Amino acid sequence: MAQSKCPTCDNKLFEMVENSPSKSNYKVMFIQCSKCGSVVGVMDYYNIGTLISKLADKLGVKLN
């Protein structure tokens, strides 16, 4: 299996960092190289799946 590496510096360690882009109403989580900071992905700040599951529980709705 191949191991992911940074496209800029070939580092193999990554981290998630909270960020609030300018002119945005929402926070996001950047997945970036832990060495040089190159961003390789972006995720929602909130885990949408978990929020939906909690809401369904409160409403008594079964998702599975």
MODELLER restraints for C-alpha pairs under 7 A, 6 or more apart:
rsr = mdl.restraints
at = mdl.atoms
rsr.add(forms.Gaussian(group=physical.xy_distance, feature=features.Distance(at['CA:4:A'], at['CA:12:A']), mean=6.11, stdev=0.5))
rsr.add(forms.Gaussian(group=physical.xy_distance, feature=features.Distance(at['CA:5:A'], at['CA:11:A']), mean=5.46, stdev=0.5))
rsr.add(forms.Gaussian(group=physical.xy_distance, feature=features.Distance(at['CA:5:A'], at['CA:12:A']), mean=4.49, stdev=0.5))
rsr.add(forms.Gaussian(group=physical.xy_distance, feature=features.Distance(at['CA:6:A'], at['CA:12:A']), mean=6.32, stdev=0.5))
rsr.add(forms.Gaussian(group=physical.xy_distance, feature=features.Distance(at['CA:6:A'], at['CA:33:A']), mean=6.11, stdev=0.5))
rsr.add(forms.Gaussian(group=physical.xy_distance, feature=features.Distance(at['CA:8:A'], at['CA:38:A']), mean=6.97, stdev=0.5))
rsr.add(forms.Gaussian(group=physical.xy_distance, feature=features.Distance(at['CA:11:A'], at['CA:33:A']), mean=6.97, stdev=0.5))
rsr.add(forms.Gaussian(group=physical.xy_distance, feature=features.Distance(at['CA:11:A'], at['CA:35:A']), mean=6.72, stdev=0.5))
rsr.add(forms.Gaussian(group=physical.xy_distance, feature=features.Distance(at['CA:13:A'], at['CA:33:A']), mean=6.23, stdev=0.5))
rsr.add(forms.Gaussian(group=physical.xy_distance, feature=features.Distance(at['CA:13:A'], at['CA:34:A']), mean=5.73, stdev=0.5))
rsr.add(forms.Gaussian(group=physical.xy_distance, feature=features.Distance(at['CA:14:A'], at['CA:31:A']), mean=6.62, stdev=0.5))
rsr.add(forms.Gaussian(group=physical.xy_distance, feature=features.Distance(at['CA:14:A'], at['CA:32:A']), mean=5.47, stdev=0.5))
rsr.add(forms.Gaussian(group=physical.xy_distance, feature=features.Distance(at['CA:14:A'], at['CA:33:A']), mean=4.50, stdev=0.5))
rsr.add(forms.Gaussian(group=physical.xy_distance, feature=features.Distance(at['CA:14:A'], at['CA:34:A']), mean=4.86, stdev=0.5))
rsr.add(forms.Gaussian(group=physical.xy_distance, feature=features.Distance(at['CA:15:A'], at['CA:31:A']), mean=5.64, stdev=0.5))
rsr.add(forms.Gaussian(group=physical.xy_distance, feature=features.Distance(at['CA:15:A'], at['CA:32:A']), mean=5.49, stdev=0.5))
rsr.add(forms.Gaussian(group=physical.xy_distance, feature=features.Distance(at['CA:15:A'], at['CA:33:A']), mean=6.35, stdev=0.5))
rsr.add(forms.Gaussian(group=physical.xy_distance, feature=features.Distance(at['CA:15:A'], at['CA:34:A']), mean=5.62, stdev=0.5))
rsr.add(forms.Gaussian(group=physical.xy_distance, feature=features.Distance(at['CA:16:A'], at['CA:29:A']), mean=6.01, stdev=0.5))
rsr.add(forms.Gaussian(group=physical.xy_distance, feature=features.Distance(at['CA:16:A'], at['CA:30:A']), mean=5.47, stdev=0.5))
rsr.add(forms.Gaussian(group=physical.xy_distance, feature=features.Distance(at['CA:16:A'], at['CA:31:A']), mean=4.60, stdev=0.5))
rsr.add(forms.Gaussian(group=physical.xy_distance, feature=features.Distance(at['CA:16:A'], at['CA:32:A']), mean=6.35, stdev=0.5))
rsr.add(forms.Gaussian(group=physical.xy_distance, feature=features.Distance(at['CA:17:A'], at['CA:29:A']), mean=5.41, stdev=0.5))
rsr.add(forms.Gaussian(group=physical.xy_distance, feature=features.Distance(at['CA:17:A'], at['CA:30:A']), mean=5.15, stdev=0.5))
rsr.add(forms.Gaussian(group=physical.xy_distance, feature=features.Distance(at['CA:17:A'], at['CA:31:A']), mean=6.55, stdev=0.5))
rsr.add(forms.Gaussian(group=physical.xy_distance, feature=features.Distance(at['CA:18:A'], at['CA:27:A']), mean=6.87, stdev=0.5))
rsr.add(forms.Gaussian(group=physical.xy_distance, feature=features.Distance(at['CA:18:A'], at['CA:28:A']), mean=5.90, stdev=0.5))
rsr.add(forms.Gaussian(group=physical.xy_distance, feature=features.Distance(at['CA:18:A'], at['CA:29:A']), mean=4.58, stdev=0.5))
rsr.add(forms.Gaussian(group=physical.xy_distance, feature=features.Distance(at['CA:18:A'], at['CA:30:A']), mean=6.33, stdev=0.5))
rsr.add(forms.Gaussian(group=physical.xy_distance, feature=features.Distance(at['CA:19:A'], at['CA:27:A']), mean=5.70, stdev=0.5))
rsr.add(forms.Gaussian(group=physical.xy_distance, feature=features.Distance(at['CA:19:A'], at['CA:28:A']), mean=5.46, stdev=0.5))
rsr.add(forms.Gaussian(group=physical.xy_distance, feature=features.Distance(at['CA:19:A'], at['CA:29:A']), mean=6.06, stdev=0.5))
rsr.add(forms.Gaussian(group=physical.xy_distance, feature=features.Distance(at['CA:19:A'], at['CA:30:A']), mean=6.89, stdev=0.5))
rsr.add(forms.Gaussian(group=physical.xy_distance, feature=features.Distance(at['CA:20:A'], at['CA:26:A']), mean=6.56, stdev=0.5))
rsr.add(forms.Gaussian(group=physical.xy_distance, feature=features.Distance(at['CA:20:A'], at['CA:27:A']), mean=4.59, stdev=0.5))
rsr.add(forms.Gaussian(group=physical.xy_distance, feature=features.Distance(at['CA:20:A'], at['CA:28:A']), mean=6.31, stdev=0.5))
rsr.add(forms.Gaussian(group=physical.xy_distance, feature=features.Distance(at['CA:27:A'], at['CA:45:A']), mean=5.59, stdev=0.5))
rsr.add(forms.Gaussian(group=physical.xy_distance, feature=features.Distance(at['CA:28:A'], at['CA:42:A']), mean=6.82, stdev=0.5))
rsr.add(forms.Gaussian(group=physical.xy_distance, feature=features.Distance(at['CA:28:A'], at['CA:43:A']), mean=6.03, stdev=0.5))
rsr.add(forms.Gaussian(group=physical.xy_distance, feature=features.Distance(at['CA:28:A'], at['CA:44:A']), mean=5.12, stdev=0.5))
rsr.add(forms.Gaussian(group=physical.xy_distance, feature=features.Distance(at['CA:28:A'], at['CA:45:A']), mean=4.49, stdev=0.5))
rsr.add(forms.Gaussian(group=physical.xy_distance, feature=features.Distance(at['CA:29:A'], at['CA:42:A']), mean=5.69, stdev=0.5))
rsr.add(forms.Gaussian(group=physical.xy_distance, feature=features.Distance(at['CA:29:A'], at['CA:43:A']), mean=5.10, stdev=0.5))
rsr.add(forms.Gaussian(group=physical.xy_distance, feature=features.Distance(at['CA:29:A'], at['CA:44:A']), mean=6.09, stdev=0.5))
rsr.add(forms.Gaussian(group=physical.xy_distance, feature=features.Distance(at['CA:29:A'], at['CA:45:A']), mean=5.36, stdev=0.5))
rsr.add(forms.Gaussian(group=physical.xy_distance, feature=features.Distance(at['CA:30:A'], at['CA:39:A']), mean=6.35, stdev=0.5))
rsr.add(forms.Gaussian(group=physical.xy_distance, feature=features.Distance(at['CA:30:A'], at['CA:41:A']), mean=5.99, stdev=0.5))
rsr.add(forms.Gaussian(group=physical.xy_distance, feature=features.Distance(at['CA:30:A'], at['CA:42:A']), mean=4.62, stdev=0.5))
rsr.add(forms.Gaussian(group=physical.xy_distance, feature=features.Distance(at['CA:30:A'], at['CA:43:A']), mean=6.47, stdev=0.5))
rsr.add(forms.Gaussian(group=physical.xy_distance, feature=features.Distance(at['CA:31:A'], at['CA:39:A']), mean=5.82, stdev=0.5))
rsr.add(forms.Gaussian(group=physical.xy_distance, feature=features.Distance(at['CA:31:A'], at['CA:40:A']), mean=5.79, stdev=0.5))
rsr.add(forms.Gaussian(group=physical.xy_distance, feature=features.Distance(at['CA:31:A'], at['CA:41:A']), mean=4.92, stdev=0.5))
rsr.add(forms.Gaussian(group=physical.xy_distance, feature=features.Distance(at['CA:31:A'], at['CA:42:A']), mean=5.82, stdev=0.5))
rsr.add(forms.Gaussian(group=physical.xy_distance, feature=features.Distance(at['CA:32:A'], at['CA:38:A']), mean=5.31, stdev=0.5))
rsr.add(forms.Gaussian(group=physical.xy_distance, feature=features.Distance(at['CA:32:A'], at['CA:39:A']), mean=4.20, stdev=0.5))
rsr.add(forms.Gaussian(group=physical.xy_distance, feature=features.Distance(at['CA:32:A'], at['CA:40:A']), mean=5.54, stdev=0.5))
rsr.add(forms.Gaussian(group=physical.xy_distance, feature=features.Distance(at['CA:32:A'], at['CA:41:A']), mean=6.98, stdev=0.5))
rsr.add(forms.Gaussian(group=physical.xy_distance, feature=features.Distance(at['CA:33:A'], at['CA:39:A']), mean=6.56, stdev=0.5))
rsr.add(forms.Gaussian(group=physical.xy_distance, feature=features.Distance(at['CA:56:A'], at['CA:62:A']), mean=6.73, stdev=0.5))
